[in-house]
Amino acid sequence: MARAAKKNQRNLRPATLAVHGGTLRSQFGENGEAMFLTQSYLYDTAEQAAARFQGKDDGFIYSRFANPTVSMFEERMRLMEGAEASRATATGMAAVTAAMLCHLSAGDHVVAAKALFGSCRYIVEELLPRFGITSTLVDGGDLTQWEKAATKATKAFFLESPTNPTIEIYDIRAIADIAHAHGARLIVDNVFATPVLQKPMELGADVVVYSATKHIDGQGRCLGGIVLADQGFIGDHLHNFLRQTGPSMSPFNAWVMLKGLETLEIRVKRQCESAALIADRLAAHPKVKRVLFPGREDHPQYDLAQTQMSGPSTMIAFEVKGGKRAAFKVLNELKVIRISNNLGDAKSLITHPSTTTHQRLSEEDRREAGITQAMLRLSVGLEDPDDLAEDLETGLDVL
């Protein structure tokens, strides 16, 4: 059986944990993390099998429950996030769904920010009500709305910060205080910030979710998700829910995520630097109506971003003059930046949210969330930032 690599890793800094955290080694003493492609495990005796199923013997039973490679990824993420426990899932949306359904019941109530990824809105507005769980959507930046929306039945607050795609920043600490005053948990989707730029648990969040498909993989290869929380939430609610419903992460995908984590910090920092340069170039272009980037002083929540994030994000939202037709024309002119709804990749990717990631929302809901037909969402990659800026300027110049 795999065994812990060595020593207490709690005092190591995040960049070191991203390389070494949670490593398990087999009897062969491999340097690179091993990929355990197995569904089941063997027991030395019938008594050991019985003890393991009763939770009296440490070890693996079945890879739907736990797997050594997946466990390494979970432990590495736990250490980087500063959480007590974590569980990986097959996708980011599986992580969001499980974080909700594992502890909510009929009669419970959820308060969520309106500015959510389209699939997250589906979970809150359409899926949860099927199980008798009601919800209220609020303007995430208005603390009064969070306070007024909470009821005796409220069990969870849910938000993204920065938001997808409008890059709004919400006051996580203040919202956590409101949630806790009403006996509710705060669940934060931290995918745009990554664990490198923001630590929601240090700001009071109870549960943090990621689509590991994005920056954590970082090269557009695999799907994955993860939920991080205290031991009580994971042990009392999430663990058995995942065990019985089965949205398990593949050991191969976990191995890819482990490799991604080794370079996460240097990738994100480089992408942030490039994003800052590109945001300034976009803001100076006469065909650009508005740029939304937390690293610019003209961002509506610039001061808040400075206090709760250690960097500005790898994401930029901007509006072009001329609406949807102009936005499409820019997209179709690009040669280096490619059109895709993914993000956090080494390759720069751009999309038109109104017709892709948020097309399920009504025009009224999109308008209320600040998602216009002229808006484009750019995920900045690792290319030379001047090449990216010139590519965008060439596209804009044809308008």
Secondary structure, DSSP 8 states (H G I E B T S, - for coil): --EE-SS--TTS-HHHHHHHTT-EE-TT--SS------SB---SSHHHHHHHHTTSS-S--BTTT--HHHHHHHHHHHHHHT-SEEEEESSHHHHHHHHHHTT--TT-EEEEES---HHHHHIIIIIHHHTT-EEEEE-TT-HHHHHHH--TTEEEEEEESS-TTT-----HHHHHHHHHHTT-EEEEE-TTTHHHH--GGGGT-SEEEEETTTTTT-SS----EEEEE-HHHIIIIIHHHHHHH-----HHHHHHHHHHHHTHHHHHHHHHHHHHHHHHHHHT-TTEEEEE-TTSTTSTTHHHHHHH-SS--SEEEEEETTHHHHHHHHHHH-SSSEE-S--S-SS-EEE-GGGTTTTTS-HHHHHHTT--TTEEEEE--SS-HHHHHHHHHHHHHT-
